[in-house]
Amino acid sequence: MAKYLLLKHYRGAPEAVNDVPMDRWTPSEVTDHMQYMQDFADRLEKTGEYVDGQALSPEGTFVRYDGEGRPPVTDGPFAETKDLIAGWMIIDVETYDRAVELAGELSAAPGAGGKPIHEWIELRPFYGVNPAAAE
């Protein structure tokens, strides 16, 4: 088994598919999206492929060390929208192909109008995992 991080970005869907930002969805559309995510996680938990996941607030700040005795440097209060992570999920799967399959399925979560958002999901293996070897 190999662990992968699935990152959901706030940058939205590719244009002309369903690129309506979540802050313009109806409460029902948000609920349906969150239910899809929960159902996906529940199904993977039953197969032993789910490790953990969380949705994240769009608010955030980049922080870095600026030297001994100095306060941390912050960039913000917000990063550029394209850089924000909307949420993440960790999966533990047998193969790289399975990780790609699950990321593709997660990309189909519903958005505005109940249509799949086709969002980009960043698939990152945990350090030390050779994705090519897992194919």
Backbone as CSV, one residue per row, in Angstrom:
resi,resn,N_x,N_y,N_z,CA_x,CA_y,CA_z,C_x,C_y,C_z
1,MET,0.845,-1.178,0.000,0.000,0.000,0.000,0.891,1.242,0.000
2,ALA,0.426,2.280,-0.684,1.165,3.538,-0.760,0.204,4.674,-0.459
3,LYS,0.682,5.629,0.335,-0.160,6.760,0.708,0.032,7.912,-0.270
4,TYR,-1.100,8.539,-0.596,-1.128,9.699,-1.480,-1.976,10.786,-0.839
5,LEU,-1.596,12.023,-1.105,-2.359,13.180,-0.663,-3.121,13.721,-1.864
6,LEU,-4.428,13.851,-1.709,-5.269,14.457,-2.737,-5.574,15.878,-2.270
7,LEU,-5.146,16.871,-3.036,-5.361,18.269,-2.667,-6.421,18.897,-3.557
8,LYS,-7.420,19.490,-2.920,-8.454,20.230,-3.634,-8.079,21.701,-3.574
9,HIS,-7.995,22.344,-4.713,-7.601,23.747,-4.785,-8.816,24.641,-4.981
10,TYR,-8.714,25.873,-4.518,-9.790,26.838,-4.706,-9.822,27.425,-6.107
11,ARG,-8.872,27.065,-6.947,-8.828,27.707,-8.258,-10.021,27.343,-9.126
12,GLY,-10.805,26.364,-8.720,-12.048,26.052,-9.420,-11.855,25.112,-10.586
13,ALA,-12.908,24.970,-11.347,-12.918,24.040,-12.470,-12.316,24.683,-13.707
14,PRO,-11.871,23.861,-14.652,-11.424,24.435,-15.928,-12.574,25.225,-16.537
15,GLU,-12.258,26.319,-17.165,-13.286,27.171,-17.750,-14.218,26.386,-18.667
16,ALA,-15.449,26.801,-18.710,-16.489,26.264,-19.592,-17.002,24.900,-19.165
17,VAL,-16.608,24.414,-17.974,-17.179,23.165,-17.477,-18.197,23.508,-16.399
18,ASN,-17.758,23.921,-15.236,-18.647,24.366,-14.172,-17.808,25.201,-13.216
19,ASP,-17.337,26.323,-13.699,-16.383,27.162,-12.990,-17.076,28.246,-12.177
20,VAL,-18.017,27.846,-11.335,-18.713,28.786,-10.460,-18.085,28.662,-9.078
21,PRO,-17.483,29.737,-8.552,-16.850,29.660,-7.231,-17.849,29.236,-6.154
22,MET,-17.365,28.490,-5.175,-18.224,27.960,-4.127,-18.979,29.047,-3.370
23,ASP,-18.401,30.244,-3.255,-19.095,31.301,-2.524,-20.320,31.824,-3.274
24,ARG,-20.542,31.355,-4.493,-21.737,31.721,-5.256,-22.706,30.547,-5.397
25,TRP,-22.436,29.434,-4.721,-23.349,28.296,-4.730,-24.468,28.542,-3.728
26,THR,-25.591,27.883,-3.960,-26.679,27.932,-2.993,-26.303,27.062,-1.789
27,PRO,-26.941,27.292,-0.645,-26.671,26.418,0.509,-26.898,24.938,0.187
28,SER,-27.900,24.651,-0.619,-28.183,23.266,-1.009,-27.048,22.679,-1.860
29,GLU,-26.486,23.485,-2.751,-25.364,23.019,-3.586,-24.130,22.741,-2.736
30,VAL,-23.889,23.583,-1.730,-22.763,23.348,-0.823,-22.996,22.060,-0.044
31,THR,-24.213,21.881,0.460,-24.556,20.666,1.206,-24.369,19.426,0.341
32,ASP,-24.835,19.478,-0.906,-24.698,18.335,-1.809,-23.233,18.028,-2.082
33,HIS,-22.413,19.062,-2.249,-20.980,18.873,-2.492,-20.334,18.199,-1.277
34,MET,-20.633,18.716,-0.093,-20.048,18.156,1.124,-20.520,16.718,1.345
35,GLN,-21.772,16.425,0.991,-22.282,15.062,1.142,-21.565,14.109,0.190
36,TYR,-21.280,14.573,-1.038,-20.526,13.763,-1.996,-19.163,13.412,-1.409
37,MET,-18.510,14.422,-0.834,-17.189,14.201,-0.250,-17.269,13.195,0.896
38,GLN,-18.290,13.321,1.750,-18.448,12.402,2.880,-18.750,10.990,2.393
39,ASP,-19.627,10.863,1.407,-19.955,9.542,0.858,-18.725,8.887,0.244
40,PHE,-17.912,9.676,-0.447,-16.663,9.185,-1.051,-15.743,8.660,0.049
41,ALA,-15.560,9.446,1.108,-14.697,9.034,2.220,-15.247,7.785,2.909
42,ASP,-16.560,7.739,3.126,-17.169,6.570,3.772,-16.936,5.302,2.962
43,ARG,-17.086,5.415,1.640,-16.872,4.246,0.774,-15.424,3.770,0.847
44,LEU,-14.481,4.711,0.824,-13.066,4.337,0.893,-12.680,3.804,2.265
45,GLU,-13.378,4.267,3.286,-13.115,3.738,4.619,-13.473,2.255,4.673
46,LYS,-14.565,1.882,4.019,-14.985,0.477,3.985,-14.002,-0.413,3.238
47,THR,-13.305,0.140,2.225,-12.332,-0.650,1.469,-10.938,-0.598,2.092
48,GLY,-10.782,0.206,3.156,-9.485,0.340,3.804,-8.547,1.303,3.099
49,GLU,-9.063,2.107,2.154,-8.222,3.022,1.389,-8.240,4.452,1.933
50,TYR,-9.131,4.748,2.857,-9.239,6.098,3.413,-8.372,6.214,4.656
51,VAL,-7.602,7.299,4.751,-6.786,7.551,5.936,-7.351,8.741,6.705
52,ASP,-7.505,9.891,6.041,-7.999,11.089,6.709,-8.310,12.155,5.663
53,GLY,-9.043,13.173,6.056,-9.332,14.283,5.158,-10.021,15.406,5.904
54,GLN,-9.885,16.621,5.385,-10.513,17.785,5.995,-10.791,18.840,4.925
55,ALA,-11.883,19.573,5.116,-12.141,20.769,4.316,-11.468,21.929,5.040
56,LEU,-10.996,22.914,4.286,-10.298,24.049,4.875,-10.987,25.358,4.518
57,SER,-10.896,26.326,5.398,-11.429,27.660,5.165,-10.575,28.373,4.119
58,PRO,-11.164,29.273,3.327,-10.356,30.002,2.347,-9.423,31.029,2.981
59,GLU,-9.640,31.388,4.249,-8.757,32.347,4.914,-7.449,31.661,5.273
60,GLY,-6.353,32.395,5.143,-5.063,31.830,5.508,-3.953,32.833,5.335
61,THR,-2.812,32.535,5.891,-1.650,33.402,5.833,-0.416,32.546,5.605
62,PHE,0.493,32.991,4.740,1.788,32.353,4.587,2.717,32.924,5.646
63,VAL,3.457,32.072,6.331,4.364,32.486,7.390,5.730,31.859,7.130
64,ARG,6.799,32.642,7.408,8.142,32.077,7.305,9.036,32.670,8.381
65,TYR,10.041,31.939,8.747,11.040,32.348,9.721,11.852,33.494,9.140
66,ASP,12.135,34.530,9.968,12.897,35.673,9.474,14.168,35.918,10.277
67,GLY,14.625,34.911,10.987,15.873,35.055,11.720,15.675,35.062,13.221
68,GLU,16.727,34.723,13.913,16.706,34.624,15.371,16.261,35.940,16.008
69,GLY,15.294,35.854,16.911,14.827,37.020,17.642,13.900,37.933,16.873
70,ARG,13.598,37.609,15.641,12.677,38.440,14.846,11.336,37.736,14.730
71,PRO,10.272,38.532,14.632,8.964,37.885,14.467,8.866,37.240,13.086
72,PRO,8.027,36.213,12.967,7.843,35.594,11.648,7.323,36.607,10.637
73,VAL,7.690,36.431,9.400,7.197,37.265,8.305,5.899,36.644,7.810
74,THR,4.906,37.484,7.596,3.649,36.974,7.052,3.372,37.628,5.718
75,ASP,2.773,36.882,4.846,2.322,37.366,3.549,0.819,37.271,3.596
76,GLY,0.181,38.383,3.560,-1.257,38.232,3.651,-1.928,39.536,3.974
77,PRO,-3.116,39.381,4.476,-3.575,38.204,5.194,-3.933,37.009,4.322
78,PHE,-3.967,37.147,3.013,-4.397,36.031,2.174,-3.400,35.776,1.059
79,ALA,-3.266,34.525,0.710,-2.480,34.152,-0.462,-3.343,34.351,-1.691
80,GLU,-2.722,34.296,-2.876,-3.511,34.359,-4.097,-4.477,33.186,-4.122
81,THR,-5.657,33.413,-4.662,-6.686,32.379,-4.674,-6.181,31.075,-5.267
82,LYS,-5.422,31.142,-6.353,-4.963,29.912,-6.996,-4.051,29.082,-6.101
83,ASP,-3.501,29.699,-5.055,-2.584,28.992,-4.171,-3.266,28.371,-2.962
84,LEU,-4.515,28.678,-2.722,-5.192,28.182,-1.538,-5.676,26.754,-1.719
85,ILE,-5.566,26.001,-0.667,-6.036,24.624,-0.657,-7.420,24.603,-0.016
86,ALA,-8.393,24.036,-0.705,-9.756,23.967,-0.195,-9.925,22.811,0.777
87,GLY,-9.149,21.783,0.607,-9.241,20.619,1.472,-8.275,19.552,1.004
88,TRP,-8.202,18.498,1.774,-7.272,17.427,1.446,-7.837,16.099,1.916
89,MET,-7.328,15.046,1.316,-7.685,13.694,1.707,-6.442,12.832,1.531
90,ILE,-6.216,11.949,2.467,-5.111,11.000,2.363,-5.713,9.633,2.072
91,ILE,-5.181,8.993,1.053,-5.619,7.642,0.700,-4.426,6.702,0.790
92,ASP,-4.698,5.433,0.977,-3.670,4.410,1.056,-4.108,3.301,0.107
93,VAL,-3.481,3.245,-1.055,-3.943,2.364,-2.124,-2.830,1.443,-2.611
94,GLU,-3.208,0.419,-3.337,-2.259,-0.571,-3.845,-1.387,-0.040,-4.971
95,THR,-1.969,0.803,-5.846,-1.228,1.223,-7.033,-1.431,2.705,-7.330
96,TYR,-0.506,3.233,-8.083,-0.610,4.610,-8.575,-1.865,4.761,-9.432
97,ASP,-2.143,3.765,-10.264,-3.334,3.827,-11.122,-4.612,3.958,-10.294
98,ARG,-4.673,3.264,-9.149,-5.846,3.378,-8.277,-5.934,4.790,-7.701
99,ALA,-4.804,5.375,-7.338,-4.792,6.741,-6.817,-5.314,7.713,-7.870
100,VAL,-4.889,7.541,-9.113,-5.357,8.404,-10.208,-6.861,8.209,-10.416
101,GLU,-7.315,6.969,-10.373,-8.742,6.674,-10.536,-9.572,7.386,-9.467
102,LEU,-9.128,7.310,-8.208,-9.874,7.945,-7.120,-9.824,9.468,-7.217
103,ALA,-8.688,10.028,-7.602,-8.594,11.481,-7.779,-9.560,11.942,-8.868
104,GLY,-9.663,11.167,-9.947,-10.604,11.508,-11.011,-12.037,11.478,-10.534
105,GLU,-12.359,10.501,-9.702,-13.713,10.408,-9.165,-14.008,11.583,-8.231
106,LEU,-13.034,11.954,-7.428,-13.204,13.078,-6.519,-13.416,14.380,-7.297
107,SER,-12.806,14.493,-8.446,-12.935,15.665,-9.305,-14.363,15.875,-9.800
108,ALA,-15.170,14.838,-9.737,-16.541,14.911,-10.242,-17.546,15.357,-9.188
109,ALA,-17.082,15.818,-8.032,-18.007,16.285,-6.996,-18.923,17.360,-7.575
110,PRO,-20.184,17.376,-7.151,-21.116,18.354,-7.713,-20.843,19.763,-7.222
111,GLY,-21.182,20.714,-8.074,-21.062,22.133,-7.733,-22.339,22.853,-8.079
112,ALA,-22.218,24.032,-8.670,-23.377,24.834,-9.040,-24.298,24.039,-9.955
113,GLY,-25.581,24.101,-9.673,-26.561,23.399,-10.485,-26.502,21.891,-10.345
114,GLY,-25.719,21.396,-9.374,-25.595,19.955,-9.180,-24.731,19.255,-10.207
115,LYS,-24.095,20.030,-11.091,-23.258,19.446,-12.137,-21.844,19.233,-11.621
116,PRO,-21.142,18.186,-12.096,-19.763,17.958,-11.664,-18.900,19.184,-11.932
117,ILE,-18.006,19.501,-10.978,-17.178,20.688,-11.149,-15.901,20.412,-11.934
118,HIS,-15.540,19.154,-12.092,-14.335,18.813,-12.864,-13.126,19.603,-12.368
119,GLU,-13.015,19.736,-11.038,-11.896,20.503,-10.499,-10.595,19.713,-10.620
120,TRP,-9.505,20.441,-10.643,-8.194,19.810,-10.657,-7.897,19.295,-9.258
121,ILE,-7.517,18.047,-9.162,-7.095,17.449,-7.896,-5.599,17.186,-8.005
122,GLU,-4.841,17.741,-7.086,-3.399,17.498,-7.086,-3.133,16.194,-6.351
123,LEU,-2.472,15.263,-7.005,-2.156,13.951,-6.451,-0.678,13.927,-6.094
124,ARG,-0.372,13.792,-4.805,1.013,13.828,-4.346,1.311,12.574,-3.538
125,PRO,2.312,11.797,-3.963,2.699,10.631,-3.152,3.425,11.103,-1.896
126,PHE,3.320,10.338,-0.836,4.101,10.635,0.355,5.570,10.452,0.005
127,TYR,6.420,11.191,0.663,7.850,11.117,0.412,8.332,9.676,0.567
128,GLY,9.148,9.261,-0.382,9.684,7.898,-0.355,8.889,6.924,-1.199
129,VAL,7.741,7.354,-1.694,6.933,6.505,-2.581,7.348,6.790,-3.996
130,ASN,7.665,5.780,-4.745,8.025,5.945,-6.142,6.783,5.670,-6.993
131,PRO,6.083,6.738,-7.462,4.846,6.525,-8.210,5.016,5.615,-9.423
132,ALA,6.139,5.714,-10.114,6.349,4.877,-11.288,6.393,3.395,-10.893
133,ALA,6.984,3.126,-9.742,7.087,1.735,-9.281,5.746,1.194,-8.843
134,ALA,4.838,2.088,-8.480,3.527,1.657,-7.997,2.545,1.441,-9.133
135,GLU,2.935,1.755,-10.367,1.998,1.619,-11.496,1.745,0.181,-11.839
